[in-house]
Each structure stands twice: as C-alpha cells, then as structure tokens.
Amino acid sequence: MHVVIVGNGVAGFTAALRLRELDPACRITMISGESTYPYSRPALMYVFMGHMRYQETKPFEDRVWAEQRIELVRAWVTRIDTEGKRLELHEGQPLSYDKLLLATGSQPSLYGWPGQDLPGVQGLYSLMDLHALYQNVQGAKHAVIVGGGLIGIELAEMLHSQGVHVTFLVREDAYWSNVLPAEESAMVTRLIREAGIDLRLSSELAEIHAGPDGRAAAVTTKAGERIECQLVGLTAGVSPNTQLCQGTPIEAGRGILVDAHLQTKVPDVYAAGDCAEIVTEGEGKNLLQQVWYTGKLQGECVAKTLAGQATRYDAGLWYNSAKFLDLEYQTYGLVHAQPQAVETHGWWEHASGRLGLRVVAMDGAVTGFNAMGLRLRHRTCERWILERRSPGYVLEHLAEAGFDPEFTRRYEPEVVATLAAQLGVEATV
Ligand SMILES: Cc1cc2nc3c(=O)[nH]c(=O)nc-3n(C[C@H](O)[C@H](O)[C@H](O)COP(=O)(O)OP(=O)(O)OC[C@H]3O[C@@H](n4cnc5c(N)ncnc54)[C@H](O)[C@@H]3O)c2cc1C
C-alpha cells in the first residue's frame, strides 16, 4: 500500500510517523512545496528575532525520515485525479497513491483590499513569508499591520523588535475581542500600547497605496486617515486551504469535509489538521480546529484509520496557549468572550495588570479557565473540568494547578477570596 500525504506540517508529519509505527510495511511519501523537512510553524517568529536558528525549529533530525522510510518530496501538488488515484506536481512525474491524506493547512485570509498585491505587502504564514519579511524590513521605518489576532500581534512584536515603528489596525473595539473576554482583552490592549506599539482600535483598512517605486508607501483607513509606511502586514485571520479540492469530487465547505474518521466521501481520501472540517452528526456545528495540538491529535487519529484500525476523532477538551508580547496565555475548556446567561464567571486580576485568572462555572461545575501571565497545569485543569468539579472544590485546591509556588504563597488567599465571591461559593485556603 502506498500512502501519500500532502503537507508536512504537524498533522502530516505526525500521521506519517504514527502510520510507520502501526504499519512497518507500507510505503509512505510526504510532499510539501514549502520545505523538504518538517519545521515548527509557531517558531517562525523566534527565527526572525534571532532567538532560534531554523535548524532548531525542526521537530526531528533530518536523518529520522530516512530511518523511518518516509520518502520526502519537495513539490507543489497541482491537481488530484481521484479516478486514477494520481497527483500531478508542479514539476516532475505524477505520483500514484492507494490512500491519500490531505494535510494542506491554512491560507491567510485576504479581503480584496486595493493594493494587497503590491511589493512590500505580505502575510505571515510560511517560510516564504519569513524570507519576504527579511527583504521587506530592509530600510523600513514604519509598518502597518492589519488584523488583530495572534498572528498580527506576533508580526507586530517581530517588527517592533527590529526598531520598526508599528501601527496595528484592529477592526474590533478591543484586541481579539471575539475570543478573549473583556478583561483579558483590556489587559492585552494595555500591554500592546505600553510596549510602544500604536494600536488603533475600531480601525479598518480601506486601501494600500504605492509610492513612485511601485512599492507600498501608505495605507488609508475607512475613516479616511492616511498612514505613511514602507511595509504592510496583512494578518486578518486564516482559512482552511481547500485549493486542491477544486475540480475534484472531494467536497469542501469552509474546510475539506470529513466524517468522524477524518475520511472524505471520496474513497481512500482523508484530511486532517487545519484544512479539515469535521462534519458533526446531529445538530452541532461542524468542527474546524486550527491550532498545533489539534493538528497533532488529528494526525495521530487518521494514522490509525489509514493503518486499518478505524478510529473516530475525539476532539477532547479545548486547550490553547499563546504569548502576547511577553504575556503567557492559556485557556482550557469553554471560555466564551461574551459570558453566557447560564454561566458564572469569576475574574481576578493583579494590581500590576499583568496577571489574571478566570474561572467559569455552569450548573455547579467548573467548565473553563483562562490564565494570563501565569501557567496552570494542563492535566489538573483538564481533569477538574472532565470530573465536573465544583467551583468550591477547584478554588480550595487551586494550588495544585499552579506551577509557581511563589505565586501561590503570595496571592492564593486573595485570588480565592475574589473568585469565590464572584462565583457565589464558599472556599477557604
Ligand atoms: C505565525 C504563526 C504562529 C502560530 N503560532 C501558534 C501557536 O503558538 N500555537 C498554536 O497552537 N498554533 C499556532 N499556529 C497555528 C499552527 O501553526 C497551525 O495550526 C498548524 O501549523 C497546522 O498544521 P497543519 O499540519 O494542519 O498545516 P500546516 O502547518 O499549514 O502545513 C501544511 C503544509 O502543506 C503544504 N501544502 C499546502 N498545499 C500544498 C500543495 N498543493 N502541494 C504541496 N504542499 C502543500 C504547505 O506548504 C504546508 O507546508 C501558528 C500559525 C502561524 C502561521
């Protein structure tokens, strides 16, 4: 059996390695147009800022792939022939497959802004973007970044670290307010401004203008303001990369449509990671998961099915972590940006405005946590949510979830008292 994987991101490479473990005999080929060897996409910013070398972003040494008999092909797949089970590549011979896994990731969302294709305008997703940034930052004094999610703040930090003045245009009236509750959003907003980044809220890009040399030289906002700049970063979100489905019977909605086994309706074609949209049975919304750890989970799961052990994907409990400048953020379970009527939220924030903890409860059980500037133990938080522990129990045992004994010693009584009052429970430590 020849299994071909398109994409060598976390979903693709996890699937390849797991499949090799489960099926020592099958032939595995992994194709990517971006790089021969897998690397860690979230580490792109650290390479740019000089904190890591590219070589260090590779999750495995180059020799591993040959040792595991996983053939690596550096090429862009241009067409899938599902009848003939063949892939056409931008150069070289077509490749036949018995089973195909699409792990093509995401692509940056662009909204047809006038000037979006000018030199000096770019996104931040791939190694190609990293190389473009090395070029575009040369001589740049002022950059404008459009779109206030996690990638936007990373690009702002990267440019700011190189002494480029950054104006950050965010359409919403608070940073990442569709994901973060008001207090967390206000905390990050403050930190961005304190760092010297010119954050403009409720501000939308209208047009990017070229200078006499044909490169981006200014933007105008929908409010009519003109901002001179030499670099424009477009980071208004990403969407699943479904390009290869065009002209094939592989169905795509927002992502490549797959069932709970991560299988499309076309025999022997699967999808996993950022590109997959998992169709949920019943009334629930289809599942799109576009973070590193879910790519890994989906890669693991689809490998089992590819190896003949049909396995349903279990999305488990939601978890995500990120860094806003130097502020760590972790979220576990369900934490809605707008508290739901059935939920009770407790929020504690330190006077410094750099530490915060949110506990969410529903029907007498804790359902979510947000930690800002402090780190919680993944296993403990997950277990409490799955065991439906009461807010009182969680507050009384809060120290078990903390990594930092100094934090616990200094703040635990204050944190617990504040959260207990808001959650309407009694808890003493
Ligand atoms: C700058 C940045 C920072 C991030 N930081 C975090 C973070 O801190 N935490 C977190 O959880 N997530 C983070 N993410 C998201 C995370 O990187 C993605 O969720 C994850 O990489 C998705 O993995 P994947 O395997 O599905 O796809 P990808 O990593 O996107 O890999 C897909 C691969 O397929 C290749 N490909 C696509 N089409 C073709 C084709 N036609 N032919 C050949 N090859 C093709 C692409 O070139 C790419 O190499 C970040 C993303 C970015 C861009």
The ligand as an SDF file (V2000), in Angstrom:
LIG
                    3D

 53 58  0  0  0  0  0  0  0  0999 V2000
    2.9280   32.6200   12.5570 C   0  0  0  0  0  0  0  0  0  0  0  0
    2.1060   31.5240   13.1800 C   0  0  0  0  0  0  0  0  0  0  0  0
    2.1790   31.2720   14.5410 C   0  0  0  0  0  0  0  0  0  0  0  0
    1.4270   30.2600   15.1050 C   0  0  0  0  0  0  0  0  0  0  0  0
    1.5180   30.0490   16.4530 N   0  0  0  0  0  0  0  0  0  0  0  0
    0.7920   29.0610   17.0120 C   0  0  0  0  0  0  0  0  0  0  0  0
    0.8880   28.8010   18.4100 C   0  0  0  0  0  0  0  0  0  0  0  0
    1.6040   29.4810   19.1480 O   0  0  0  0  0  0  0  0  0  0  0  0
    0.1470   27.7720   18.9340 N   0  0  0  0  0  0  0  0  0  0  0  0
   -0.6770   27.0050   18.1420 C   0  0  0  0  0  0  0  0  0  0  0  0
   -1.3220   26.0990   18.6510 O   0  0  0  0  0  0  0  0  0  0  0  0
   -0.7700   27.2330   16.8160 N   0  0  0  0  0  0  0  0  0  0  0  0
   -0.0680   28.2320   16.2330 C   0  0  0  0  0  0  0  0  0  0  0  0
   -0.1740   28.4680   14.8870 N   0  0  0  0  0  0  0  0  0  0  0  0
   -1.0670   27.6070   14.1030 C   0  0  0  0  0  0  0  0  0  0  0  0
   -0.3660   26.3020   13.7810 C   0  0  0  0  0  0  0  0  0  0  0  0
    0.9010   26.5710   13.2590 O   0  0  0  0  0  0  0  0  0  0  0  0
   -1.2110   25.5040   12.8020 C   0  0  0  0  0  0  0  0  0  0  0  0
   -2.4370   25.1730   13.4380 O   0  0  0  0  0  0  0  0  0  0  0  0
   -0.5210   24.2270   12.3650 C   0  0  0  0  0  0  0  0  0  0  0  0
    0.7210   24.5120   11.7880 O   0  0  0  0  0  0  0  0  0  0  0  0
   -1.3970   23.4730   11.3620 C   0  0  0  0  0  0  0  0  0  0  0  0
   -0.7280   22.3180   10.9820 O   0  0  0  0  0  0  0  0  0  0  0  0
   -1.1400   21.5510    9.6570 P   0  0  0  0  0  0  0  0  0  0  0  0
   -0.2650   20.3550    9.6250 O   0  0  0  0  0  0  0  0  0  0  0  0
   -2.5990   21.3770    9.5980 O   0  0  0  0  0  0  0  0  0  0  0  0
   -0.7820   22.5380    8.4480 O   0  0  0  0  0  0  0  0  0  0  0  0
    0.4690   23.4300    8.1080 P   0  0  0  0  0  0  0  0  0  0  0  0
    1.4240   23.5760    9.2240 O   0  0  0  0  0  0  0  0  0  0  0  0
   -0.0630   24.6680    7.4970 O   0  0  0  0  0  0  0  0  0  0  0  0
    1.2020   22.5830    6.9720 O   0  0  0  0  0  0  0  0  0  0  0  0
    0.6080   22.4110    5.7170 C   0  0  0  0  0  0  0  0  0  0  0  0
    1.6940   22.1910    4.6980 C   0  0  0  0  0  0  0  0  0  0  0  0
    1.0970   21.7660    3.4650 O   0  0  0  0  0  0  0  0  0  0  0  0
    1.7850   22.3580    2.3960 C   0  0  0  0  0  0  0  0  0  0  0  0
    0.9270   22.4050    1.2240 N   0  0  0  0  0  0  0  0  0  0  0  0
   -0.2690   23.0360    1.1070 C   0  0  0  0  0  0  0  0  0  0  0  0
   -0.7620   22.8650   -0.1450 N   0  0  0  0  0  0  0  0  0  0  0  0
    0.1460   22.1440   -0.8100 C   0  0  0  0  0  0  0  0  0  0  0  0
    0.2170   21.6670   -2.1520 C   0  0  0  0  0  0  0  0  0  0  0  0
   -0.7360   21.9160   -3.0440 N   0  0  0  0  0  0  0  0  0  0  0  0
    1.3070   20.9670   -2.5200 N   0  0  0  0  0  0  0  0  0  0  0  0
    2.3070   20.7190   -1.6370 C   0  0  0  0  0  0  0  0  0  0  0  0
    2.2910   21.1510   -0.3650 N   0  0  0  0  0  0  0  0  0  0  0  0
    1.2210   21.8530    0.0480 C   0  0  0  0  0  0  0  0  0  0  0  0
    2.1020   23.7480    2.9350 C   0  0  0  0  0  0  0  0  0  0  0  0
    3.1340   24.3630    2.2330 O   0  0  0  0  0  0  0  0  0  0  0  0
    2.4890   23.4500    4.3750 C   0  0  0  0  0  0  0  0  0  0  0  0
    3.8420   23.1940    4.4860 O   0  0  0  0  0  0  0  0  0  0  0  0
    0.5670   29.4700   14.3020 C   0  0  0  0  0  0  0  0  0  0  0  0
    0.4910   29.7140   12.9320 C   0  0  0  0  0  0  0  0  0  0  0  0
    1.2500   30.7330   12.3680 C   0  0  0  0  0  0  0  0  0  0  0  0
    1.1430   30.9740   10.8860 C   0  0  0  0  0  0  0  0  0  0  0  0
  1  2  1  0
  2  3  1  0
  2 52  2  0
  3  4  2  0
  4  5  1  0
  4 50  1  0
  5  6  2  0
  6  7  1  0
  6 13  1  0
  7  8  2  0
  7  9  1  0
  9 10  1  0
 10 11  2  0
 10 12  1  0
 12 13  2  0
 13 14  1  0
 14 15  1  0
 14 50  1  0
 15 16  1  0
 16 17  1  0
 16 18  1  0
 18 19  1  0
 18 20  1  0
 20 21  1  0
 20 22  1  0
 22 23  1  0
 23 24  1  0
 24 25  2  0
 24 26  1  0
 24 27  1  0
 27 28  1  0
 28 29  2  0
 28 30  1  0
 28 31  1  0
 31 32  1  0
 32 33  1  0
 33 34  1  0
 33 48  1  0
 34 35  1  0
 35 36  1  0
 35 46  1  0
 36 37  1  0
 36 45  1  0
 37 38  2  0
 38 39  1  0
 39 40  1  0
 39 45  2  0
 40 41  1  0
 40 42  2  0
 42 43  1  0
 43 44  2  0
 44 45  1  0
 46 47  1  0
 46 48  1  0
 48 49  1  0
 50 51  2  0
 51 52  1  0
 52 53  1  0
M  END
$$$$
